């Protein structure tokens, strides 16, 4: 029974990853990058490499980019 519960935990973790709107979040960053934030170009390009099967590491990198955006609203090209 331990194997069943371990497999169930693995399936639950993969379901959580599949339920995260990773593709939509990367698309939102792409739209933001094209409109007003060219400094996000490298990050968005890097994150878009794993649109099909994002891992938990990819999701944490995506969240890091979203945390970066509010901290840099006053920066710009002079």
Secondary structure, 3 states (H helix, E strand, C coil): CHHHHHHHHHHHHHHHHHHCCHHHHHHHHHHHHHHCCHHHHHHHHHHHHHCCCCCHHHHHHHHHHHHHHHHCCCCCCC
